[in-house]
């Protein structure tokens, strides 16, 4: 299974401690939420990152997969179009 990039959002602004805890992630801070962006090799790594968030007492509000680069999406779309164009007897 190829690695995937995840965007994980939690309530509040990441303070100095949270930023240090997630120094292996790209951290974006908004007025009421913070978002982590990180490429992870598998589901186990995703669960580990979510556990780190929970251990800090942060309220998780969203986990999403970031779309792959455009060239990968195009290849997938082409395959889907070929499959849908085939007739079944």
Secondary structure by P-SEA (a helix, b strand, c coil): ccbbbbbbbbcccccaaaaaaaccccccccccbbbbbbbbccaaaaaaaaaaaaaacccccccccccccaaaaaaaaaaaaaaaacccc
